[in-house]
Amino acid sequence: MTKLEVAEKIGNHWTKGEMDRIYFKLDELGVLKVRRYGTGRVAHAEWSDGSPISNGDADKLLNTKFWLDVPTEALCTKKDWAGADDGYIAKAVSMIEALLASECVTD
């Protein structure tokens, strides 16, 4: 499987005009393990490797967009919330890249 095929399998493909992207949700990928209150707010969160993250920081990450730009195969992000920690964003990007690489099979 190529990187794009893996991304298609684990992400949500979206196109509009010249834009061609595959979006990723951290909780659906298992990068963040999240338990929620009935209201939808984060009740407990931790990284998939078991390391802690505050509920507030997890909420900010869950509202950060992560996508693979299909033409360039570059992993991109966009913070929608002020104060999202760049270190956490870098960790999330690294974990997404590892997921994409772990499923790739080259000939």
C-alpha positions as CSV (number, residue, x, y, z in Angstrom):
1,M,0.0,0.0,0.0
2,T,1.2,3.5,-0.8
3,K,1.1,6.4,1.6
4,L,-1.9,7.8,-0.3
5,E,-3.7,4.5,-0.2
6,V,-3.2,4.3,3.6
7,A,-4.3,7.8,4.0
8,E,-7.5,7.1,2.0
9,K,-8.2,4.1,4.3
10,I,-7.8,5.9,7.6
11,G,-8.8,9.5,6.7
12,N,-11.6,11.4,5.0
13,H,-11.0,12.5,1.4
14,W,-12.2,16.0,0.5
15,T,-11.8,18.0,-2.7
16,K,-12.9,21.5,-3.7
17,G,-11.6,23.3,-6.8
18,E,-7.8,22.9,-6.8
19,M,-7.7,21.5,-3.2
20,D,-7.4,17.8,-2.8
21,R,-7.0,16.7,0.9
22,I,-7.4,13.8,3.2
23,Y,-8.4,14.9,6.7
24,F,-7.6,13.0,9.9
25,K,-9.3,13.0,13.3
26,L,-6.9,12.2,16.1
27,D,-9.5,10.4,18.3
28,E,-10.7,8.2,15.3
29,L,-7.0,7.3,14.5
30,G,-6.4,6.4,18.1
31,V,-3.6,9.0,18.4
32,L,-5.6,10.5,21.3
33,K,-7.7,8.3,23.6
34,V,-10.6,10.4,24.7
35,R,-13.6,9.8,27.0
36,R,-16.3,12.4,26.9
37,Y,-19.1,13.7,29.1
38,G,-22.6,13.5,27.8
39,T,-22.3,17.1,26.8
40,G,-19.5,16.2,24.4
41,R,-16.7,17.9,26.4
42,V,-13.5,16.0,27.1
43,A,-13.7,14.1,30.4
44,H,-10.4,12.3,30.2
45,A,-7.6,12.2,27.5
46,E,-4.3,10.6,27.0
47,W,-1.9,10.0,24.1
48,S,-2.0,6.5,22.5
49,D,1.5,5.9,24.1
50,G,-0.1,6.4,27.5
51,S,1.4,9.8,28.2
52,P,-0.9,12.4,29.8
53,I,-2.4,15.4,28.2
54,S,-4.8,17.8,29.9
55,N,-8.5,17.8,28.9
56,G,-8.2,21.4,27.7
57,D,-5.2,20.7,25.5
58,A,-6.8,17.5,24.1
59,D,-9.9,19.6,23.2
60,K,-7.8,22.1,21.4
61,L,-6.0,19.3,19.5
62,L,-9.3,17.7,18.5
63,N,-10.3,21.1,17.0
64,T,-7.0,21.4,15.1
65,K,-7.2,20.3,11.5
66,F,-4.7,17.7,10.2
67,W,-4.6,16.8,6.6
68,L,-2.5,15.2,3.9
69,D,-2.3,17.4,0.8
70,V,-2.8,14.8,-2.0
71,P,-0.7,16.4,-4.8
72,T,2.4,17.0,-2.6
73,E,1.8,14.2,0.0
74,A,2.7,16.8,2.7
75,L,1.0,16.6,6.1
76,C,-0.4,19.9,7.1
77,T,-2.1,21.5,10.1
78,K,-4.3,24.5,10.9
79,K,-5.0,25.6,14.5
80,D,-8.6,26.7,14.9
81,W,-8.1,27.6,18.6
82,A,-5.6,30.1,20.0
83,G,-3.2,28.6,22.4
84,A,-3.0,25.1,20.9
85,D,0.5,23.9,22.0
86,D,2.9,23.6,19.1
87,G,4.7,20.7,20.9
88,Y,1.5,18.7,21.0
89,I,0.8,19.5,17.4
90,A,4.3,18.3,16.4
91,K,3.7,15.1,18.4
92,A,0.3,14.5,16.7
93,V,1.9,15.0,13.3
94,S,4.7,12.6,14.2
95,M,2.2,10.0,15.3
96,I,0.1,10.4,12.1
97,E,3.2,10.1,10.0
98,A,4.1,6.9,11.9
99,L,0.7,5.5,11.2
100,L,0.9,6.2,7.5
101,A,4.4,4.7,7.3
102,S,3.5,1.6,9.3
103,E,0.8,0.5,6.9
104,C,2.9,1.3,3.7
105,V,4.2,-1.6,1.7
106,T,6.8,-1.0,-1.0
107,D,7.7,-3.3,-3.8
